[in-house]
Amino acid sequence: MKKVGFGIIGCGMIANWHADAITKVDGARLVGAADVNIEAGKAFAEKYETRAFETIEKLLQNKDIKIVCICTPSGLHAPLAVKAAGAGKHIVVEKPMAITLKECDEIIKACEKNNVKLAVISQLRFSHSVRELKKAIVSQKLGRLVSGDVYMKYFRSEEYYEKSGWKGSWKMDGGGALMNQGIHGVDILQYLMGPVKLVFGHVRTLTRNIEVEDTAAAVLEFENGALGVIQGTTSVYPGSPRRLEVNGDKGTIVLEEDSIAQWEIKGEQIPENIETGSTRISTASNPAAMGVEGHMMQIIDMVDAVAYNRKPMVDQYEGRKPVEIITAIYESSRTGKPVYLKE
Ligand SMILES: NC(=O)c1ccc[n+]([C@@H]2O[C@H](COP(=O)([O-])OP(=O)(O)OC[C@H]3O[C@@H](n4cnc5c(N)ncnc54)[C@H](O)[C@@H]3O)[C@@H](O)[C@H]2O)c1
């Protein structure tokens, strides 16, 4: 099988997960990378024994590159995705897809116009625990859904923000505890519980010297009538594993990071492929404490989507959803009023 060529734009921390995933996937090969910081691009290319392109334009002109991974600060996702779509490249963009709904829509338009595919990284959707929980919900094992909550109480030091140069700013991060760290949990919550009808949010910057929120709390109503809570912070020491709770009138399933902490369904034994326990590995206090499997699954999904001309599992319309919820929470916090999401 001919390997599909990938290029990486932005050679910082998360680019390593993309390069590792691409090099581990059979149908993929890394053609090269580019960064505005030429030295960073060169060092990255050396590490992965690939080509360092001098400019983003040169990378986008390369005919061997069919899929581009965008791993830059979040505020640059939209302009770069629009540019990559214009160059006819399929796109894998890091979360958040973009930092405003307007920018998400610009990306959607560019992909439609240029007939290219786009996948947004939301690696938790591919984990065993989330897939099993989704199956239980779809097959109505939990009965009528009553509540769906996610708690993301993390620790990021002042130094983490100071040395980044872009994290914690509205322009490049688009938000804080929710738009950056918490979006994973927000995405799986809406993926599992279904569309959100309204949010009532309150966000504050309590301890960090940043423009965006370091602490957020929101109440949600889902379209199916269930209620929910989103809590996110990057200001608590030492941080706790992410906890996601789904309750119905016939059962409860609780995830702690990727582990299933509780699986109880009325009148049923725990299925054999479900192991309950608590989690050890967590990004609660260390953003780099995560495996490469999730990114690998998304690279495999994208290679397959391009080969068989189908939609990637988390396409641009899916990637827009958590951004819509988070920006609605910000708006609600600003206005003091509930925000109804558009259908
Ligand atoms: N999926 C996940 O779990 C996960 C984890 C961490 C970060 N992320 C996301 O990945 C993205 C990058 O985060 P990071 O922590 O790797 O940031 P980083 O600061 O470590 O790296 C960003 C890189 O982009 C480069 N860059 C800046 N402007 C550029 C431009 N115009 N063109 C090309 N390169 C440019 C910088 O020089 C830097 O090397 C963010 O959107 C973040 O939300 C996702």
The ligand as an SDF file (V2000), in Angstrom:
LIG
                    3D

 44 48  0  0  0  0  0  0  0  0999 V2000
   -4.5780   17.1330   21.7940 N   0  0  0  0  0  0  0  0  0  0  0  0
   -3.9600   17.4710   22.9060 C   0  0  0  0  0  0  0  0  0  0  0  0
   -4.0600   16.7760   23.9120 O   0  0  0  0  0  0  0  0  0  0  0  0
   -3.1140   18.7110   22.9460 C   0  0  0  0  0  0  0  0  0  0  0  0
   -2.1270   18.8520   23.9180 C   0  0  0  0  0  0  0  0  0  0  0  0
   -1.3300   20.0190   23.8910 C   0  0  0  0  0  0  0  0  0  0  0  0
   -1.5680   21.0080   22.9400 C   0  0  0  0  0  0  0  0  0  0  0  0
   -2.5750   20.8410   22.0380 N   0  0  0  0  0  0  0  0  0  0  0  0
   -2.8540   21.8980   21.0250 C   0  0  0  0  0  0  0  0  0  0  0  0
   -1.7780   21.9460   20.1200 O   0  0  0  0  0  0  0  0  0  0  0  0
   -1.5350   23.2840   19.6950 C   0  0  0  0  0  0  0  0  0  0  0  0
   -0.0640   23.6300   19.9590 C   0  0  0  0  0  0  0  0  0  0  0  0
    0.1990   23.5160   21.3440 O   0  0  0  0  0  0  0  0  0  0  0  0
    1.6930   23.2610   21.8820 P   0  0  0  0  0  0  0  0  0  0  0  0
    1.5570   23.0220   23.3430 O   0  0  0  0  0  0  0  0  0  0  0  0
    2.3550   22.2540   21.0340 O   0  0  0  0  0  0  0  0  0  0  0  0
    2.3120   24.7160   21.6400 O   0  0  0  0  0  0  0  0  0  0  0  0
    3.8520   25.0990   21.5330 P   0  0  0  0  0  0  0  0  0  0  0  0
    3.9380   26.5230   21.9330 O   0  0  0  0  0  0  0  0  0  0  0  0
    4.6870   24.0930   22.2570 O   0  0  0  0  0  0  0  0  0  0  0  0
    4.1730   24.9480   19.9750 O   0  0  0  0  0  0  0  0  0  0  0  0
    3.6260   25.7780   18.9890 C   0  0  0  0  0  0  0  0  0  0  0  0
    4.6350   25.8670   17.8330 C   0  0  0  0  0  0  0  0  0  0  0  0
    4.0300   26.5700   16.7650 O   0  0  0  0  0  0  0  0  0  0  0  0
    5.0200   27.4430   16.2000 C   0  0  0  0  0  0  0  0  0  0  0  0
    4.3630   28.5120   15.4680 N   0  0  0  0  0  0  0  0  0  0  0  0
    3.8730   29.6870   15.9270 C   0  0  0  0  0  0  0  0  0  0  0  0
    3.3410   30.3970   14.9100 N   0  0  0  0  0  0  0  0  0  0  0  0
    3.5110   29.6720   13.7900 C   0  0  0  0  0  0  0  0  0  0  0  0
    3.1680   29.8730   12.4250 C   0  0  0  0  0  0  0  0  0  0  0  0
    2.5330   30.9720   12.0060 N   0  0  0  0  0  0  0  0  0  0  0  0
    3.4920   28.9170   11.5470 N   0  0  0  0  0  0  0  0  0  0  0  0
    4.1400   27.8130   11.9360 C   0  0  0  0  0  0  0  0  0  0  0  0
    4.4840   27.5580   13.2150 N   0  0  0  0  0  0  0  0  0  0  0  0
    4.1620   28.4780   14.1350 C   0  0  0  0  0  0  0  0  0  0  0  0
    5.8410   27.9010   17.3920 C   0  0  0  0  0  0  0  0  0  0  0  0
    7.0890   28.4110   16.9870 O   0  0  0  0  0  0  0  0  0  0  0  0
    5.9210   26.6070   18.1990 C   0  0  0  0  0  0  0  0  0  0  0  0
    7.0450   25.8360   17.8220 O   0  0  0  0  0  0  0  0  0  0  0  0
   -2.5280   24.1550   20.4480 C   0  0  0  0  0  0  0  0  0  0  0  0
   -3.6200   24.4460   19.6270 O   0  0  0  0  0  0  0  0  0  0  0  0
   -2.9610   23.2950   21.6230 C   0  0  0  0  0  0  0  0  0  0  0  0
   -4.2890   23.5640   22.0470 O   0  0  0  0  0  0  0  0  0  0  0  0
   -3.3190   19.7140   22.0140 C   0  0  0  0  0  0  0  0  0  0  0  0
  1  2  1  0
  2  3  2  0
  2  4  1  0
  4  5  1  0
  4 44  2  0
  5  6  2  0
  6  7  1  0
  7  8  2  0
  8  9  1  0
  8 44  1  0
  9 10  1  0
  9 42  1  0
 10 11  1  0
 11 12  1  0
 11 40  1  0
 12 13  1  0
 13 14  1  0
 14 15  2  0
 14 16  1  0
 14 17  1  0
 17 18  1  0
 18 19  2  0
 18 20  1  0
 18 21  1  0
 21 22  1  0
 22 23  1  0
 23 24  1  0
 23 38  1  0
 24 25  1  0
 25 26  1  0
 25 36  1  0
 26 27  1  0
 26 35  1  0
 27 28  2  0
 28 29  1  0
 29 30  1  0
 29 35  2  0
 30 31  1  0
 30 32  2  0
 32 33  1  0
 33 34  2  0
 34 35  1  0
 36 37  1  0
 36 38  1  0
 38 39  1  0
 40 41  1  0
 40 42  1  0
 42 43  1  0
M  CHG  2   8   1  16  -1
M  END
$$$$
